[in-house]
Amino acid sequence: IPLSGLDLTGAVQKLESAFPITAESNLEFKDGEKNYIINLSVIEGRYDHQAMAESALKYGNEENSASRLASGLRLRAAPVDLVAKLVFSEEKLKETIKTIEKEWYKQPENAKVAMSGEEVIIVVEKTGYNLDFEKTLVRARQALNKGNLHIEAQGRILKPELTSNSLEGINTLLAEYATNFDSSEVNRSHNIDLASSSTNGVFMKPGETFSLNRRLGPRLEETGYLEAPAYIGGSLSLDFGGGICQVATTLYNAV
């Protein structure tokens, strides 16, 4: 963009025309196949036309006419590259990256064993993903300071603890046991479902010890359990986690 012969005001106006921030001006975060696009206005982004003009006009402003002529000819032959710097709200940028971190997060899934009729099926594990907030923030600042609207985010792949290789050789159902319960008792059914889900898919190596109590943790309202009938001191009363005894009994009999 030639700014020869312009004062600061004229140079600013010309740069505003050449580098406008429009309603379609978007900022893209990308990591592999993941991408997240927002309008630049979300982080209050705009070009610093004033600073750009001041930087540009300092070239060629020599004291004597001979130096100014030489400088002008040199700039025509080899124009100076100046960064079209963007200014933005640091707080809004952080909020945006926090949102991306939350949306892109994916919990890894362990490989597991499932039954299909009489056949044992090994379900392959899945990797997860977690965005690195601090490193992505640094990259975003660097890109925006260079006028770049495309940011290479940085994250890491989360690997599952249990892979399908670990489950090779598991091909037989050793034991099973079943008990019935009244599904119309909503709270008790909820507790049974929650406890069963917590124990489902546990992988034990030879010699390891399993504790249902440790696996479930405290049966409290804060951990998701509801009040339901439970035996306390030989009598039936309401307690958080009512119904867990049936999960324990069923598991014990299978073992």
Residue pairs with C-beta under 8 A, 6 or more apart in sequence:
1 14
1 15
1 18
3 10
3 11
3 14
3 15
3 53
3 56
3 57
4 60
4 72
6 14
6 57
8 53
8 54
8 57
11 53
11 56
11 57
12 49
12 50
12 53
15 47
15 49
15 52
15 53
15 56
16 47
16 49
19 47
19 49
19 52
19 84
21 40
21 41
21 45
21 46
21 47
23 39
23 41
25 39
25 40
25 41
25 45
25 149
26 37
26 38
26 39
26 40
26 149
27 37
27 38
27 39
27 40
27 42
27 43
27 45
27 149
27 151
28 35
28 36
28 37
28 149
28 150
28 151
29 35
29 36
29 37
29 97
29 100
29 136
29 140
29 151
29 153
30 36
30 150
30 151
30 152
30 153
31 104
31 131
31 152
31 153
31 154
31 155
34 104
34 129
34 153
34 155
36 100
36 103
36 104
36 153
38 96
40 46
40 86
40 149
42 92
42 96
43 88
43 89
43 92
43 93
43 96
44 88
44 89
44 92
45 86
45 87
45 88
45 144
46 86
46 87
46 88
47 84
47 85
47 86
47 87
47 147
48 85
48 86
48 87
51 85
52 82
52 84
52 85
55 82
56 80
56 82
59 71
59 75
59 80
60 68
60 71
60 72
60 75
61 68
62 68
62 71
83 145
83 146
83 147
84 147
85 145
85 146
85 147
86 144
86 145
86 147
86 149
88 144
93 137
93 140
93 141
93 144
94 137
97 131
97 133
97 136
97 137
97 140
98 133
100 131
100 136
100 153
101 130
101 131
101 133
101 136
104 129
104 130
104 131
104 155
105 128
105 129
105 130
105 131
106 127
106 128
106 129
106 130
106 158
107 128
107 158
108 125
108 126
108 127
108 128
108 158
108 159
108 160
108 161
109 125
109 126
109 128
109 160
110 125
110 160
110 161
110 162
110 163
110 201
110 203
111 122
111 123
111 124
111 125
111 160
111 162
111 163
111 164
111 166
111 167
112 122
112 123
112 162
112 167
112 201
113 120
113 121
113 122
113 123
113 167
113 170
113 201
114 120
114 121
114 123
115 121
115 173
118 173
120 170
120 171
120 172
120 173
122 164
122 167
122 168
122 170
123 164
124 164
125 160
125 162
125 163
125 164
126 160
127 157
127 158
127 159
127 160
128 157
128 158
128 159
128 160
129 155
129 156
129 157
129 158
130 155
130 156
130 158
131 153
131 154
131 155
132 154
132 155
132 156
135 154
136 151
136 153
136 154
136 155
139 151
139 152
139 153
139 154
140 151
143 149
143 150
143 151
143 152
144 151
162 203
166 203
167 203
175 254
175 255
176 254
177 250
177 251
177 253
177 254
178 250
179 246
179 249
179 250
179 253
181 188
181 189
181 192
181 243
181 246
182 188
182 189
183 189
185 228
185 229
185 243
187 226
187 227
187 228
187 242
187 243
188 228
188 229
188 242
188 243
189 243
190 225
190 226
190 228
191 219
191 225
191 226
191 228
191 241
191 242
191 243
191 244
192 243
192 244
192 246
192 247
194 224
194 225
195 216
195 241
195 243
195 244
195 247
196 247
198 215
198 216
199 212
199 215
199 216
199 247
199 251
202 210
202 215
204 210
212 247
212 248
212 251
216 244
217 223
219 225
219 240
219 241
219 244
220 240
220 241
221 240
225 240
225 241
226 240
226 242
227 238
227 239
227 240
227 242
228 238
228 239
228 241
228 242
228 243
229 236
229 237
229 238
229 242
229 243
230 236
230 237
230 238
230 239
230 241
230 242
230 243
230 244
230 245
231 245
232 239
